[in-house]
């Protein structure tokens, strides 16, 4: 039975520890305090307590008032013949006697968890089991077994084999956690070494799910290929997986649906020597503990600066806990009641029969006891200066939006009967394998609110409107209308290409409409070619959003993301939804991500968002927000940026797409299309423009045009120095010594240590410098690149009449 309180547990543990350790001073004590440090008092007798539990490769969790630990015992970490030992402690200093769980052959790699009143134990085992190919002493290939205990880990039911198909072998890691209603067990899985299929080679981080408290487990769900040693932390239905790739980078992957699907792993720190541990603290922060090589074989703890440090170069705090100067493996960490942490590591002896208790090392530390350092894990990813996240200090340099250049082109006009009122309206332009394709909206008359989605394609000098023969208008199908084809009304939509979709649903359309049953909402349609669309039978979202709705597949979150416009109090705002299923966003809940605030002038609100996941840099989200000025009856476009698509920074000045002058076609209203279109090293953004205001459109006819603005790759925002200036970054974990800059003007750079001192060989005078206008201009130094290994660096850019837009570190040749 689980102890009902900490006092009861202390009494039980004191009795158990005293009985296990033998007599000390009979009949001479009443409390533990009478016995001195390290001794327990039981029935008037003082006894020595075990200083730590036996075992290596431990799994450590909090269970009520006590710590519960599972560790491999009876043999060294990599030797055959081990079993699993279970022990409890109140403070990590004194431990109960162990309960040993046997296994067929050999047991290792335990993972422990709590489900209701049961203790769940998973471990890897080798020997004679179904589907196994393990020969003791000849291989470390294993499969997974599960056992449970209903008496707090004192006794376990016989272990049960878990089928890992399609993987042949596997080993648990970390601990079993609860995500929503599901139990989640992380497993490092692999195929047989002699499997001829090349797709079966390498490591696979997977998770098993249980919806019945650990009695039965689902087939494995893949977290990520090419990664190993998954460890999980969960809060509600959300779970985060810590995994390590072949290059030694730790990465985080996220699930918001109880472990059913996982985001693309985001590497965030290099040079992890072995498996790591992950703990979610009571305040929501994530604590990552691993063994690194700088300083040699010490324990490192990374504490996330926010509750969700998983996308982009998020800032972390680095804590270095002291460790012995020997090889450390398998950190297992738990928070204690007093706010401190305890981390157990082991030092394998490398031979059978070694007493594992002699190889356990505990580090006990507090956040306040350790050196706090902030850094950004940028690796080899290109870093756009879309915000100030990476900037520690700017002197003589300013960071500002750099608007694109309007071309003044009139690319499409309303010149057909079905385009009589507002043409073109909201639009989408996609570079589809070299084909420049346009979908745009038009209305026959103001009284006809059934918007037509029309199609055009670039033919070298102009967008041409083909006679597609798909939708009848005024008795003829000789037009370029592609949607709607039935009784669905439609407005405010966009088209996207879904890399996650089947061939029959490669193109997807989302927009507001009313179906034949009169159901108003955001509806969807699918198409194999972008021309023949089939409406979905029900709305994807039960909401009113009468502006351009935007959806895309987020390849990092592995979710469909929908941005709509909804009314917040009495003003318009941008809301966001996400789902693993394109057909339904009903269960995800609305999340307002952009609203007008005190920094905006009075009587302004936000119209359409044109939200976009930028495809040419990781964790970069852009929105091109039309801001409505009620008094001027006008809309101009502002740039907003984000690292995760949820938390946005909106830049009000200068406007991204300002209104044109009096009499120009874009003098009163601009609605930018979502997405950016790349052609070589240049980008185009397309927009619908009007010379009458929002409210005046009621009486307007054929007023809209499609035009575009152009910019060079990645150049949305710049660090600018008209004379001389410097820009210094926060400390960063980088992939290598080769620096590439997207910039113009003259730039030198120095690499600094965390305190801001130049690293020898990497000062400004050691730098090759850069001059010109390039997207990937190289900067090199005379210093020895090996001196940068496994250290954090700052970069100090020296700008002279220059603009810096982006930079990237690579390993070089």
DRENKOL-585601 format. One record per residue (C-alpha): residue in one letter; x, y, z. Coordinates in steps of 0.001 Angstrom, whole numbers, plus 500000, padded with zeros to 6 digits. Example, Ala and Ser with C-alpha at 12.3 -4.5 7.8 and 13.67 -1.06 7.14 Angstrom:
2
a512300495500507800 s513670498940507140 
This chain:
813
x500000500000500000 x501336503427499160 x502179505473502265 x499416508006503018 x501834510688504190 x505507511612504303 x505645510929508086 x504314507418507650 x506706506793504784 x509646508011506847 x508712505567509609 x508396502648507205 x511668503456505490 x513436503873508817 x512298500402509869 x513283498826506567 x516656500507506464 x517440499549510017 x516512495935509433 x518600495814506269 x521683497433507749 x521911495503511014 x522268496662514609 x524308499619515719 x523619500787519305 x520871498603520830 x518366500251523157 x520100503636523082 x517970505783520736 x514488507170520355 x514878509196517146 x517203509218514158 x518809512309515669 x520049510287518628 x522134508131516295 x524188510760514496 x524673511322510767 x524031508379508481 x522367506216511187 x518702505339511596 x516831504635514823 x514403501713514860 x512952500281518097 x515746501900520087 x518489500532517829 x520798502606515620 x521652501169512220 x523762502294509284 x521757503143506151 x522918502335502630 x524482505572501288 x522979504932497865 x521133502144496082 x522958499645493918 x522667499856490172 x523589501529486905 x521531502979484038 x518901504163486498 x515379505496486042 x514394507921488811 x510958509413489521 x509075511220492256 x506259509153493738 x504392511188496306 x506784512051499109 x509509509640498050 x511916508963495242 x511467505684493394 x514421504294491535 x514879501374489149 x518437500404488218 x520325497554486645 x522025495440489305 x524039492248489612 x526313493051486685 x528015496053485194 x526193498190482644 x527444496377479553 x528032492910480988 x525510490049480721 x523583488645483659 x521970491720485176 x518595492112486874 x516514495153487879 x516634496543491413 x513926498815492890 x514564501123495858 x512939504097497613 x514288507161499371 x512950510306500976 x515897512549500193 x518311510663497942 x520678510030500843 x519198506977502574 x517584504190500574 x515387501226501390 x516462497659500687 x516044496716497063 x513422494548495468 x514870492565492561 x512948491846489380 x514189488865487423 x514055488462483675 x514642485761481099 x518374485866480519 x519573489403481114 x517810492631482186 x518944496185481556 x517748499713480595 x514851500095483072 x512094502688482783 x509718503173485683 x506398504979486108 x503217505230488154 x499706504386486954 x497025504799489565 x498132502637492475 x500482500497490437 x504193500819489763 x504999500050486123 x508421498761485178 x509746498303481648 x513170496950480836 x515187495388478066 x515940491693478283 x518074489226476389 x517800485480476270 x515177482976475182 x512109485050474379 x509720485203471387 x511387486706468339 x514701487235470105 x518147486657468648 x520157487472471735 x522997485278472903 x524295486191476362 x527724487751476166 x527715487891472372 x525445490846471654 x523558493604473410 x520489493218471212 x517388493092473350 x513630493372473414 x511222494929475884 x509420493385478843 x506874494966481177 x506023494164484795 x503757495807487369 x503575496020491132 x500568496762493333 x502564497017496571 x504745500066495854 x507450498077494098 x508079495462496763 x506943492652494454 x506344492520490710 x504196490234488591 x506066488049486078 x507374490184483182 x505419490134479920 x506971490326476460 x506064493423474400 x505913493097470635 x507879495931469017 x507023495018465424 x508033496191462875 x511259496732464835 x513214493646465850 x514909494946469014 x514575497748471512 x515402499147474922 x513332501442477166 x514705504803478260 x513913507409480864 x510583506799482535 x506977505908481782 x504838509073481817 x501170509951481627 x500007512221478767 x496295512899478956 x494613509506479299 x497534507637477786 x500586506102479373 x503685506631477230 x506768504408477226 x509805505675475235 x511881503015473488 x515117503027471499 x514321500623468634 x516222499107465733 x516047496348463179 x518256493303462941 x521806494177461929 x521613491765458997 x518343493193457648 x518947493835453913 x516490496755453683 x518486500033453796 x515439501818455197 x515711499592458260 x519215500680459219 x519963503103461992 x518202504061465182 x514509504795465662 x513103506651468646 x509603505307469240 x506904505450471901 x504380502849473061 x500969503995474278 x498612502442476805 x495045503557477465 x494316501010480191 x496864501873482839 x499678499821481369 x497888496487480943 x498101496530477152 x500252498616474833 x499730499839471280 x502136499157468421 x505079501578468496 x504630505128467180 x507680506699465532 x509026509865467123 x512000510260464780 x514327508198462655 x518083508615463078 x517624509387466764 x517946507260469857 x517431507139473622 x514091508967473898 x513131510404477275 x509698511923477886 x508116514636480016 x504394515347479925 x501820517865481062 x498186517123480278 x497924515747476746 x501153517486475715 x504401515569475775 x507991516470474943 x510611513935473861 x514340514454474339 x516343512446471804 x519939512271470546 x521061511910466929 x524099510177465462 x526132513404465543 x525641513778469291 x523118516607469074 x520291516605471574 x516924517455470055 x513381518060471256 x510201516776469633 x506683517667470727 x503309515941470808 x500048517713471607 x497788514684471183 x498957512253473818 x501865510859471813 x499966509977468619 x502019512331466453 x505319514157466974 x506933517280465597 x510164517267463604 x513089517084466072 x514769520415466738 x518483520046467618 x519431522450470360 x522785521456471837 x525792519512470545 x528242517037472054 x526035514951474312 x528248512049475295 x525498509605476152 x521785509320476830 x520253512287478634 x517327512955480962 x514346515299480818 x512204516566483702 x509277518978483618 x509387521182486691 x506254522256488601 x506407525722486993 x506346524170483500 x509991524629482604 x511980521760481135 x515191520573482769 x517570518725480425 x520454516860482065 x523266515296480055 x526948514379480199 x529173516571478056 x532882516849477309 x533476520506478219 x534643520366480929 x535508516727480538 x532750514311481491 x530803516737483651 x527080516896484192 x525264519686482381 x521741520811483111 x519829523046480688 x516835524814482118 x514397526145479539 x513778529870479809 x510100529312479010 x507622526505479437 x508097525379475861 x511731525602474667 x511205523593471521 x511177525739468398 x513814527993466942 x516998529099468691 x515210529367472021 x517265530686474893 x518284528195477565 x519992528583480902 x522984526337481387 x523749524847484788 x526965522925485362 x526761520462488215 x530041519100489560 x530891515545488593 x533882513257489088 x536612513296486501 x535698509874485187 x533424508546482491 x529826509286483432 x526765507674481873 x523020507536482197 x521961510600484212 x518662510191486070 x517201513311487692 x514345514203490015 x513295517375491842 x513134517236495637 x510516518824497883 x512834521678498845 x513273522818495225 x516682521226494741 x517569518547492208 x519274515200492504 x521043513568489562 x522375510017489567 x525043508951487081 x527048505744486861 x530626504864485962 x530698501389484414 x533581499137485359 x533402497195482136 x533416493706483583 x530905491238484981 x530629490813488711 x531560494376489641 x529420495686492474 x527297498367490788 x526864500207494093 x530481501286493847 x529778503006490564 x526824505232491425 x527413508989491691 x524897511468493071 x524974515187492410 x522712517276494626 x522302520889493533 x520065523918493407 x519478526412490697 x520986529126492887 x524107527043493583 x525178526885489961 x526494529276487357 x523619530550485220 x524325531125481526 x521983531992478689 x522663530804475169 x520920530101471898 x521379526778470128 x521704527820466489 x523758524915465144 x524045525077461375 x520642526665460780 x520461529970458928 x519447532740461310 x517307535569459976 x517185538728462085 x513389538582462168 x513425539572465851 x515892540528468579 x516203537062470122 x519874536617469203 x520942540212469806 x522517541153473109 x523697544666472222 x523623547070469288 x525828550186469184 x525462552545466241 x523245549975464510 x519465549679464430 x517274546695463604 x514379547533461357 x512036546173458723 x513252546591455168 x510157546767452927 x510221545126449515 x510242547130446311 x506858547538444666 x507092546816440944 x504002548835439971 x502876546016437698 x499214545385436999 x499266541618436600 x495537540815436647 x492482543016436119 x488776542264436430 x487782541981432773 x485208539168432665 x481453539166433458 x481952536933436513 x484528539469437774 x482205542476437665 x482489543396441375 x485850543301443145 x488367541584441005 x490721540143441867 x489972539801445545 x491902537574447942 x494488535544446069 x497099532783446317 x500204532532444132 x502338529364444220 x505500528311442439 x504411524743441722 x507451522952440320 x508381525921438131 x504800526762437193 x503593530079438555 x499949529449439439 x497341531933440653 x494005531416442385 x491965534582442950 x488436535603443924 x485833537623442089 x482105538383442320 x479638538850439451 x477644541514441356 x477574542945444848 x474245541263445519 x475699537869444586 x477785536959447628 x478788533594446199 x482421534404445437 x483986532584442491 x487468531151442880 x489202531695439538 x492447530352438125 x495235531831436009 x498742530742435093 x501832532705434154 x502761532255430495 x506029534157430329 x504698537674430023 x501291537649431721 x498842535630433769 x496440533974431339 x492905532943432258 x492180529579430589 x488703528401429609 x488589525343431857 x485062524098431315 x484583523191434984 x481909525510436411 x478964527016434560 x478272530721434696 x475360532313432839 x474781529082430961 x478404528570429836 x481436526800431289 x483892528631429024 x485538530390431943 x488374530053434459 x486180529379437510 x487262526337439538 x485143526620442704 x482489526279444084 x480986523551441953 x477769522848443867 x475530524418446450 x478334525561448731 x478797529303448961 x482379530409449266 x484468533459450193 x487723534426451817 x489840531433450895 x493325530330449984 x494943527313448360 x497996525407449588 x500004522408448456 x500040519749451150 x503304517725451268 x501639515522453864 x498574514765451744 x497788511880449456 x498056512403445660 x494273512761445482 x494410515544448097 x497693517234447214 x495985520619446865 x493724521921449595 x491395524878449735 x489955526549452804 x487435529374452994 x484246530520454659 x480965529271453246 x477487527938453790 x476663524401452684 x473391522979451353 x472152522542454933 x472805526191455688 x475760525448457968 x478047528474458117 x481681527847458883 x485160527480457480 x484858524821454791 x487491522863452942 x487950521189449593 x490602518857448158 x492040518391444687 x494631516254442901 x495627519042440489 x494513522389441906 x491652522613439431 x489150519874440240 x488071520489443857 x485810518232445938 x484212519930448946 x484482518186452299 x481141517034453735 x481339519198456864 x483058522430457915 x486630522064459128 x485900524757461716 x482652526002463182 x483478529706463086 x482663532910461255 x485728534313459489 x484817536600456614 x488341537433455471 x491066535373453855 x491474532171455830 x494955530676455652 x496035527100456212 x499293525223455723 x501062522055456806 x503646522935459447 x506487520525458727 x508115521143462113 x505050520797464317 x503602518113462015 x500249519811462277 x497832521593460008 x497657525212461128 x494700527469460368 x494670531248460782 x491294532954460755 x489932536365461654 x487505536584464519 x485992539334466586 x487628539840469974 x485381542066472080 x484548544805469554 x487631544563467346 x488950542161464766 x491893539943465609 x493864537014464224 x493152533604465742 x495016530355465266 x493976526708465324 x495936523508464756 x495051519872464125 x496605516613462981 x493573516170460702 x492834518679457966 x489155517816458200 x488563519025461739 x489867521798463973 x486918521577466326 x488775520130469313 x491872522304469293 x490376525464470757 x490742529009469530 x493913530901470306 x494150534630469619 x497682535354468479 x497465538952467237 x495259541810468376 x495412545584468154 x496860546976471367 x497901550183473070 x500752550694470597 x498234551012467749 x496371554251467015 x492727554426468124 x490114552836465865 x492494550381464234 x492162546609464109 x493643543650462256 x492077542275459093 x493576539325457228 x496887537833458378 x498459536247455269 x500322534043457776 x503105531987456264 x505670529440457344 x508797530634455580 x510123527604453664 x513764528675453325 x514802528882456999 x513881526785459966 x511413527944462621 x510605531154460770 x507013532338460505 x505891535507458773 x502573537311458662 x501660540204456390 x498836541816458328 x496394544234456736 x495653546843459408 x492277548577459064 x492087552301459830 x488377552974460423 x488622556742460092 x490626556720456849 x488724553672455525 x492054552200454443 x494239549111454891 x498030548935454687 x500261545953455460 x502584545434458444 x505146542663458879 x504865540296461871 x507371537580462730 x507428534517464956 x509628531543465858 x506720529156466455 x503667530623464717 x502066531361468100 x504025534222469672 x504261537134467245 x506065540445467082 x504367543001464825 x506410545874463375 x504324548989462803 x506952551254461237 x507906551278458505 x504907549658456852 x505758546496454939 x503482547513452047 x502488551163452451 x499614552683450543 x500358554282447210 x499891557958446473 x496625559620445426 x495275558208442198 x497442555081442293 x495824551647442121 x496924550784445681 x496087554125447296 x493354552888449681 x493559549159450453 x496144546369450202 x495642542685451000 x498807540629450608 x498505537022449502 x499903534411451914 x503269532920451076 x506379534073449300 x507331532956445804 x510976532198445124 x512568532501441712 x516308531966442004 x517681534253444711 x514728536617444548 x511382536550446314 x508073537987445191 x505085538785447365 x501780539296445590 x498961541541446725 x495488542671445738 x495203546452445700 x492325548931445498 x491927552649444942 x488757552736447030 x488448552028450744 x486985549044452538 x483529550575453052 x483472552196449613 x483758548803447934 x479988548426448288 x479457550785445347 x482686550024443433 x483007548081440182 x486087546262438909 x488434548243441045 x490962545629442161 x494242544679440558 x496891542088441337 x500422543427441701 x503634542355443414 x506683543539445350 x510152541986445245 x513043541415447642 x516155539257447820 x516210535980449722 x515823536308453534 x515835540112453502 x512834540965455643 x514567542774458466 x518120544103458808 x520678545343461277 x521572548676459682 x524495551023460220 x524688554054457936 x528118554893459343 x529950552610461777 x528187550297464204 x528494547013466041 x526080544211466776 x526858541615469473 x524962538364469820 x524047536339472869 x526227533270473513 x525457530593470931 x526122526907470373 x527304526762466761 x527986523944464299 x531413525064463116 x533827527911462371 x532649528859458846 x530499532010458960 x528285533034456042 x526465536374455989 x523572537709453959 x524591541346453845 x525673544370451876 x528322546932452703 x531484546203454715 x531455543764457613 x534036542251459918 x533328539836462755 x535003538632465922 x534252535526467944 x534086536211471672 x533815534028474733 x530783534216476998 x532232537156478918 x532779539153475729 x536537538666475362 x537982537945471932 x538968534309471440 x542642534142470370 x542889533879466597 x539288535077466120 x539524538802466859 x538482541497464384 x542065541840463146 x542185538082462505 x539110538303460277 x539105538156456464 x536246540654456337 x533446541011453834 x532603543723451329 x529923543745448677 x526357542515448358 x525956538749448779 x523491536232450134 x526224533897451421 x529337535980451864 x532084534008453688 x533965535330456719 x536999533414457975 x539664533811460675 x543279532874461152 x542588530989464384 x542610527239464946 x539034526033464585 x539643523191467039 x539797525786469823 x536081526446469252 x535048522864469854 x532306522439472429 x532274526038473601 x529720528803473455 x530614531863471413 x529321535361470871 x529701537120467536 x530491540811467347 x529702542160463897 x531399545408462892 x529242547130460272 x530423549993458096 x527720551491455865 x526203548041455901 x523062545993456384 x523108542500457878 x520032540347457219 x521045536811458200 x524002534636459139 x524861530953459316 x527618528846460861 x528753525692459107 x531492523140459679 x533312524290456529 x535352521960454312 
